[in-house]
Amino acid sequence: MAKRILGIVETAYRATVEEQDDTVLWLHHMLKNNGMDVSLLLRGNAVNYAVRGQDPGGLRFGDLGVEHAPALDHDLAALIERGVPVYVVDEDRQERGIPATRLVDGTRPVTRRELPSLFETFDQVWHW
């Protein structure tokens, strides 16, 4: 029987100039594409991933422009479309002033109080 895996992303994406994707989101895409039962939980500063319509265009480091800026909201939407449940800790969203209406469609709010029960439904919990 396939193990159910929950990946927790808490530390927001700290890009390097040559990367255009968050490695953990990419990994979850690859795991799902290879038949694994994965879910994702965004907490802490990573709840910002779920804000719809972000525009990282124009990002520059001195004279160096980022050619392929990340589109984390699109990456999350693609995960959800593939059937990966994406949870967002509601209190973390609220603390950052993010209205629920700005979240990527299909994200699932979960309260801090509900986290232990959520964790119990998985065979493995990976914290990034």
Backbone as JSON Lines, residues from 0, in Angstrom:
{"i":0,"aa":"M","n":[0.84,-1.17,0.0],"ca":[0.0,0.0,0.0],"c":[0.9,1.25,0.0]}
{"i":1,"aa":"A","n":[0.53,2.24,-0.8],"ca":[1.31,3.47,-0.89],"c":[1.18,4.27,0.4]}
{"i":2,"aa":"K","n":[2.28,4.85,0.81],"ca":[2.29,5.69,1.99],"c":[1.74,7.06,1.64]}
{"i":3,"aa":"R","n":[1.0,7.63,2.58],"ca":[0.5,9.0,2.43],"c":[1.53,9.94,3.03]}
{"i":4,"aa":"I","n":[1.94,10.93,2.25],"ca":[3.01,11.84,2.66],"c":[2.48,13.27,2.68]}
{"i":5,"aa":"L","n":[2.77,13.97,3.78],"ca":[2.46,15.39,3.89],"c":[3.77,16.16,3.93]}
{"i":6,"aa":"G","n":[3.95,17.06,2.98],"ca":[5.1,17.95,2.98],"c":[4.69,19.28,3.57]}
{"i":7,"aa":"I","n":[5.45,19.74,4.57],"ca":[5.17,21.03,5.2],"c":[6.23,22.02,4.73]}
{"i":8,"aa":"V","n":[5.79,23.13,4.15],"ca":[6.69,24.21,3.77],"c":[6.42,25.37,4.71]}
{"i":9,"aa":"E","n":[7.45,25.76,5.45],"ca":[7.3,26.84,6.42],"c":[8.18,28.03,6.08]}
{"i":10,"aa":"T","n":[9.37,27.77,5.6],"ca":[10.29,28.84,5.24],"c":[10.02,29.22,3.8]}
{"i":11,"aa":"A","n":[9.69,30.47,3.58],"ca":[9.35,30.92,2.24],"c":[10.55,30.8,1.31]}
{"i":12,"aa":"Y","n":[10.25,30.71,0.05],"ca":[11.22,30.59,-1.04],"c":[12.29,31.67,-0.94]}
{"i":13,"aa":"R","n":[13.52,31.22,-0.9],"ca":[14.67,32.14,-0.92],"c":[15.41,31.84,-2.22]}
{"i":14,"aa":"A","n":[15.05,32.55,-3.24],"ca":[15.51,32.26,-4.59],"c":[17.0,32.48,-4.77]}
{"i":15,"aa":"T","n":[17.51,31.71,-5.71],"ca":[18.82,32.02,-6.25],"c":[18.56,32.5,-7.67]}
{"i":16,"aa":"V","n":[19.49,33.18,-8.24],"ca":[19.27,33.78,-9.55],"c":[19.0,32.73,-10.62]}
{"i":17,"aa":"E","n":[19.6,31.55,-10.47],"ca":[19.44,30.54,-11.53],"c":[18.23,29.64,-11.34]}
{"i":18,"aa":"E","n":[17.52,29.73,-10.23],"ca":[16.36,28.88,-9.99],"c":[15.07,29.61,-10.33]}
{"i":19,"aa":"Q","n":[14.16,28.89,-10.98],"ca":[12.88,29.5,-11.3],"c":[11.73,28.83,-10.57]}
{"i":20,"aa":"D","n":[12.03,27.79,-9.8],"ca":[10.98,27.07,-9.08],"c":[11.43,26.84,-7.64]}
{"i":21,"aa":"D","n":[10.47,26.71,-6.76],"ca":[10.77,26.26,-5.42],"c":[11.03,24.76,-5.51]}
{"i":22,"aa":"T","n":[12.16,24.32,-4.98],"ca":[12.56,22.92,-5.1],"c":[11.53,21.98,-4.47]}
{"i":23,"aa":"V","n":[10.94,22.37,-3.35],"ca":[9.98,21.5,-2.67],"c":[8.7,21.36,-3.5]}
{"i":24,"aa":"L","n":[8.24,22.45,-4.1],"ca":[7.05,22.34,-4.96],"c":[7.35,21.45,-6.15]}
{"i":25,"aa":"W","n":[8.51,21.63,-6.75],"ca":[8.93,20.78,-7.88],"c":[8.96,19.32,-7.46]}
{"i":26,"aa":"L","n":[9.53,19.04,-6.27],"ca":[9.6,17.67,-5.77],"c":[8.21,17.07,-5.62]}
{"i":27,"aa":"H","n":[7.27,17.84,-5.09],"ca":[5.91,17.31,-4.94],"c":[5.25,17.03,-6.29]}
{"i":28,"aa":"H","n":[5.54,17.86,-7.29],"ca":[5.05,17.56,-8.64],"c":[5.61,16.23,-9.12]}
{"i":29,"aa":"M","n":[6.9,16.03,-8.95],"ca":[7.55,14.8,-9.42],"c":[7.03,13.57,-8.67]}
{"i":30,"aa":"L","n":[6.86,13.69,-7.36],"ca":[6.33,12.57,-6.58],"c":[4.93,12.21,-7.05]}
{"i":31,"aa":"K","n":[4.08,13.21,-7.25],"ca":[2.71,12.97,-7.72],"c":[2.73,12.34,-9.11]}
{"i":32,"aa":"N","n":[3.59,12.87,-9.99],"ca":[3.7,12.33,-11.35],"c":[4.15,10.87,-11.36]}
{"i":33,"aa":"N","n":[4.81,10.44,-10.29],"ca":[5.28,9.07,-10.19],"c":[4.38,8.21,-9.31]}
{"i":34,"aa":"G","n":[3.15,8.68,-9.09],"ca":[2.13,7.87,-8.45],"c":[2.08,7.91,-6.94]}
{"i":35,"aa":"M","n":[2.83,8.79,-6.31],"ca":[2.81,8.85,-4.85],"c":[1.62,9.68,-4.36]}
{"i":36,"aa":"D","n":[1.16,9.37,-3.16],"ca":[0.05,10.05,-2.53],"c":[0.61,11.16,-1.65]}
{"i":37,"aa":"V","n":[0.71,12.37,-2.2],"ca":[1.32,13.49,-1.5],"c":[0.31,14.61,-1.29]}
{"i":38,"aa":"S","n":[0.53,15.34,-0.22],"ca":[-0.22,16.55,0.1],"c":[0.79,17.6,0.54]}
{"i":39,"aa":"L","n":[0.36,18.85,0.58],"ca":[1.24,19.94,0.93],"c":[0.56,20.84,1.95]}
{"i":40,"aa":"L","n":[1.33,21.3,2.94],"ca":[0.83,22.23,3.95],"c":[1.73,23.45,3.95]}
{"i":41,"aa":"L","n":[1.13,24.62,3.76],"ca":[1.87,25.89,3.8],"c":[1.61,26.54,5.14]}
{"i":42,"aa":"R","n":[2.7,26.91,5.82],"ca":[2.57,27.58,7.11],"c":[3.65,28.63,7.22]}
{"i":43,"aa":"G","n":[3.58,29.47,8.24],"ca":[4.57,30.52,8.4],"c":[4.59,31.43,7.17]}
{"i":44,"aa":"N","n":[5.78,31.89,6.82],"ca":[5.89,32.79,5.67],"c":[5.55,32.14,4.35]}
{"i":45,"aa":"A","n":[5.56,30.82,4.3],"ca":[5.23,30.13,3.05],"c":[3.77,30.25,2.66]}
{"i":46,"aa":"V","n":[2.89,30.75,3.55],"ca":[1.5,30.95,3.14],"c":[1.42,31.97,2.01]}
{"i":47,"aa":"N","n":[2.44,32.79,1.88],"ca":[2.47,33.76,0.78],"c":[2.5,33.09,-0.59]}
{"i":48,"aa":"Y","n":[2.94,31.85,-0.67],"ca":[2.93,31.11,-1.94],"c":[1.53,31.09,-2.54]}
{"i":49,"aa":"A","n":[0.53,31.02,-1.67],"ca":[-0.85,30.8,-2.11],"c":[-1.58,32.07,-2.53]}
{"i":50,"aa":"V","n":[-0.9,33.21,-2.5],"ca":[-1.55,34.45,-2.91],"c":[-1.62,34.48,-4.44]}
{"i":51,"aa":"R","n":[-2.84,34.52,-4.94],"ca":[-3.1,34.52,-6.38],"c":[-2.65,35.82,-7.03]}
{"i":52,"aa":"G","n":[-2.09,35.73,-8.23],"ca":[-1.8,36.91,-9.03],"c":[-0.52,37.64,-8.69]}
{"i":53,"aa":"Q","n":[0.42,36.97,-8.08],"ca":[1.7,37.62,-7.77],"c":[2.47,37.9,-9.06]}
{"i":54,"aa":"D","n":[3.22,38.98,-9.05],"ca":[4.01,39.33,-10.24],"c":[5.46,39.6,-9.82]}
{"i":55,"aa":"P","n":[6.32,38.58,-9.95],"ca":[7.73,38.78,-9.6],"c":[8.55,39.37,-10.76]}
{"i":56,"aa":"G","n":[7.89,39.79,-11.82],"ca":[8.6,40.36,-12.97],"c":[9.4,41.59,-12.57]}
{"i":57,"aa":"G","n":[10.48,41.79,-13.23],"ca":[11.32,42.95,-12.96],"c":[12.32,42.74,-11.83]}
{"i":58,"aa":"L","n":[12.38,41.53,-11.3],"ca":[13.33,41.24,-10.23],"c":[14.75,41.33,-10.75]}
{"i":59,"aa":"R","n":[15.58,42.11,-10.04],"ca":[16.96,42.33,-10.46],"c":[17.89,42.27,-9.26]}
{"i":60,"aa":"F","n":[19.09,41.83,-9.51],"ca":[20.17,41.85,-8.54],"c":[21.28,42.65,-9.18]}
{"i":61,"aa":"G","n":[21.37,43.93,-8.84],"ca":[22.33,44.81,-9.51],"c":[21.99,44.9,-10.98]}
{"i":62,"aa":"D","n":[22.93,44.56,-11.83],"ca":[22.72,44.58,-13.27],"c":[22.13,43.29,-13.81]}
{"i":63,"aa":"L","n":[21.97,42.31,-12.96],"ca":[21.51,40.99,-13.4],"c":[20.01,40.86,-13.19]}
{"i":64,"aa":"G","n":[19.28,40.7,-14.27],"ca":[17.83,40.49,-14.2],"c":[17.51,39.01,-14.14]}
{"i":65,"aa":"V","n":[16.45,38.66,-13.42],"ca":[16.0,37.27,-13.34],"c":[15.13,37.0,-14.56]}
{"i":66,"aa":"E","n":[15.64,36.15,-15.44],"ca":[14.95,35.85,-16.71],"c":[13.66,35.05,-16.51]}
{"i":67,"aa":"H","n":[13.68,34.11,-15.59],"ca":[12.54,33.22,-15.39],"c":[12.13,33.26,-13.93]}
{"i":68,"aa":"A","n":[11.48,34.33,-13.56],"ca":[11.07,34.49,-12.16],"c":[10.05,33.42,-11.78]}
{"i":69,"aa":"P","n":[10.05,33.0,-10.52],"ca":[9.1,31.96,-10.1],"c":[7.67,32.47,-10.13]}
{"i":70,"aa":"A","n":[6.77,31.55,-10.42],"ca":[5.33,31.83,-10.37],"c":[4.72,30.8,-9.42]}
{"i":71,"aa":"L","n":[4.98,30.99,-8.13],"ca":[4.62,30.0,-7.13],"c":[3.12,29.76,-7.07]}
{"i":72,"aa":"D","n":[2.32,30.81,-7.28],"ca":[0.87,30.62,-7.27],"c":[0.43,29.71,-8.41]}
{"i":73,"aa":"H","n":[1.08,29.83,-9.56],"ca":[0.77,28.94,-10.69],"c":[1.22,27.52,-10.4]}
{"i":74,"aa":"D","n":[2.38,27.37,-9.74],"ca":[2.86,26.04,-9.37],"c":[1.88,25.35,-8.42]}
{"i":75,"aa":"L","n":[1.36,26.11,-7.46],"ca":[0.37,25.54,-6.54],"c":[-0.92,25.16,-7.27]}
{"i":76,"aa":"A","n":[-1.37,26.03,-8.16],"ca":[-2.59,25.73,-8.92],"c":[-2.41,24.45,-9.74]}
{"i":77,"aa":"A","n":[-1.22,24.25,-10.29],"ca":[-0.94,23.04,-11.06],"c":[-0.95,21.8,-10.16]}
{"i":78,"aa":"L","n":[-0.41,21.93,-8.96],"ca":[-0.46,20.82,-8.01],"c":[-1.9,20.46,-7.67]}
{"i":79,"aa":"I","n":[-2.7,21.47,-7.38],"ca":[-4.11,21.24,-7.03],"c":[-4.83,20.59,-8.21]}
{"i":80,"aa":"E","n":[-4.55,21.06,-9.41],"ca":[-5.17,20.48,-10.61],"c":[-4.82,19.01,-10.77]}
{"i":81,"aa":"R","n":[-3.63,18.61,-10.34],"ca":[-3.19,17.22,-10.43],"c":[-3.74,16.37,-9.28]}
{"i":82,"aa":"G","n":[-4.5,17.02,-8.37],"ca":[-5.11,16.26,-7.29],"c":[-4.33,16.27,-5.99]}
{"i":83,"aa":"V","n":[-3.35,17.15,-5.87],"ca":[-2.59,17.26,-4.63],"c":[-3.32,18.23,-3.69]}
{"i":84,"aa":"P","n":[-3.76,17.76,-2.54],"ca":[-4.37,18.69,-1.58],"c":[-3.32,19.68,-1.07]}
{"i":85,"aa":"V","n":[-3.67,20.96,-1.06],"ca":[-2.78,22.01,-0.56],"c":[-3.51,22.72,0.57]}
{"i":86,"aa":"Y","n":[-2.95,22.58,1.77],"ca":[-3.51,23.2,2.97],"c":[-2.75,24.48,3.3]}
{"i":87,"aa":"V","n":[-3.46,25.45,3.88],"ca":[-2.88,26.71,4.32],"c":[-3.29,26.93,5.77]}
{"i":88,"aa":"V","n":[-2.31,27.16,6.65],"ca":[-2.63,27.42,8.05],"c":[-3.31,28.79,8.11]}
{"i":89,"aa":"D","n":[-4.57,28.76,8.53],"ca":[-5.4,29.96,8.45],"c":[-4.88,31.1,9.34]}
{"i":90,"aa":"E","n":[-4.41,30.8,10.53],"ca":[-3.91,31.85,11.41],"c":[-2.66,32.52,10.82]}
{"i":91,"aa":"D","n":[-1.82,31.74,10.15],"ca":[-0.62,32.31,9.51],"c":[-1.02,33.25,8.37]}
{"i":92,"aa":"R","n":[-2.05,32.87,7.63],"ca":[-2.57,33.73,6.56],"c":[-3.09,35.03,7.15]}
{"i":93,"aa":"Q","n":[-3.89,34.92,8.2],"ca":[-4.47,36.1,8.83],"c":[-3.4,37.02,9.41]}
{"i":94,"aa":"E","n":[-2.4,36.45,10.06],"ca":[-1.33,37.25,10.66],"c":[-0.58,38.07,9.61]}
{"i":95,"aa":"R","n":[-0.58,37.62,8.38],"ca":[0.11,38.33,7.3],"c":[-0.83,39.24,6.52]}
{"i":96,"aa":"G","n":[-2.07,39.33,6.98],"ca":[-3.03,40.23,6.35],"c":[-3.49,39.79,4.97]}
{"i":97,"aa":"I","n":[-3.45,38.51,4.71],"ca":[-3.84,37.98,3.39],"c":[-5.32,37.61,3.45]}
{"i":98,"aa":"P","n":[-6.16,38.28,2.66],"ca":[-7.58,37.92,2.64],"c":[-7.76,36.52,2.03]}
{"i":99,"aa":"A","n":[-8.68,35.76,2.57],"ca":[-8.95,34.41,2.05],"c":[-9.34,34.46,0.57]}
{"i":100,"aa":"T","n":[-9.95,35.56,0.15],"ca":[-10.37,35.7,-1.26],"c":[-9.2,35.82,-2.22]}
{"i":101,"aa":"R","n":[-7.99,36.09,-1.72],"ca":[-6.8,36.23,-2.58],"c":[-6.06,34.92,-2.78]}
{"i":102,"aa":"L","n":[-6.5,33.85,-2.1],"ca":[-5.79,32.57,-2.19],"c":[-6.1,31.84,-3.5]}
{"i":103,"aa":"V","n":[-5.14,31.08,-3.94],"ca":[-5.31,30.22,-5.11],"c":[-6.54,29.34,-4.88]}
{"i":104,"aa":"D","n":[-7.39,29.24,-5.89],"ca":[-8.59,28.41,-5.79],"c":[-8.2,26.97,-5.48]}
{"i":105,"aa":"G","n":[-8.94,26.38,-4.54],"ca":[-8.72,24.98,-4.21],"c":[-7.84,24.76,-2.99]}
{"i":106,"aa":"T","n":[-7.21,25.83,-2.47],"ca":[-6.44,25.65,-1.24],"c":[-7.41,25.38,-0.1]}
{"i":107,"aa":"R","n":[-6.93,24.66,0.88],"ca":[-7.79,24.24,1.98],"c":[-7.3,24.87,3.29]}
{"i":108,"aa":"P","n":[-8.12,25.72,3.9],"ca":[-7.7,26.3,5.18],"c":[-7.73,25.25,6.28]}
{"i":109,"aa":"V","n":[-6.76,25.34,7.17],"ca":[-6.7,24.47,8.34],"c":[-6.2,25.31,9.5]}
{"i":110,"aa":"T","n":[-6.81,25.13,10.67],"ca":[-6.38,25.91,11.83],"c":[-5.22,25.2,12.52]}
{"i":111,"aa":"R","n":[-4.48,25.94,13.32],"ca":[-3.38,25.34,14.09],"c":[-3.91,24.24,14.99]}
{"i":112,"aa":"R","n":[-5.07,24.44,15.53],"ca":[-5.68,23.45,16.42],"c":[-5.97,22.13,15.69]}
{"i":113,"aa":"E","n":[-6.24,22.22,14.38],"ca":[-6.56,21.02,13.59],"c":[-5.32,20.27,13.1]}
{"i":114,"aa":"L","n":[-4.14,20.87,13.24],"ca":[-2.93,20.26,12.7],"c":[-2.64,18.86,13.24]}
{"i":115,"aa":"P","n":[-2.7,18.62,14.55],"ca":[-2.42,17.26,15.02],"c":[-3.31,16.19,14.37]}
{"i":116,"aa":"S","n":[-4.59,16.5,14.23],"ca":[-5.51,15.55,13.59],"c":[-5.15,15.35,12.13]}
{"i":117,"aa":"L","n":[-4.76,16.43,11.46],"ca":[-4.34,16.32,10.06],"c":[-3.1,15.44,9.95]}
{"i":118,"aa":"F","n":[-2.11,15.69,10.81],"ca":[-0.87,14.91,10.77],"c":[-1.14,13.42,10.95]}
{"i":119,"aa":"E","n":[-2.1,13.07,11.79],"ca":[-2.41,11.67,12.07],"c":[-2.92,10.92,10.84]}
{"i":120,"aa":"T","n":[-3.4,11.63,9.83],"ca":[-3.93,10.97,8.63],"c":[-2.83,10.59,7.64]}
{"i":121,"aa":"F","n":[-1.58,10.94,7.96],"ca":[-0.46,10.65,7.06],"c":[0.49,9.64,7.67]}
{"i":122,"aa":"D","n":[1.13,8.86,6.81],"ca":[2.14,7.9,7.26],"c":[3.47,8.59,7.52]}
{"i":123,"aa":"Q","n":[3.75,9.62,6.73],"ca":[5.0,10.37,6.88],"c":[4.71,11.86,6.76]}
{"i":124,"aa":"V","n":[5.41,12.64,7.59],"ca":[5.31,14.11,7.54],"c":[6.72,14.63,7.32]}
{"i":125,"aa":"W","n":[6.91,15.34,6.22],"ca":[8.23,15.91,5.88],"c":[8.16,17.41,6.1]}
{"i":126,"aa":"H","n":[9.08,17.94,6.86],"ca":[9.1,19.38,7.15],"c":[10.29,20.0,6.46]}
{"i":127,"aa":"W","n":[10.05,21.01,5.63],"ca":[11.12,21.64,4.85],"c":[11.48,22.97,5.44]}
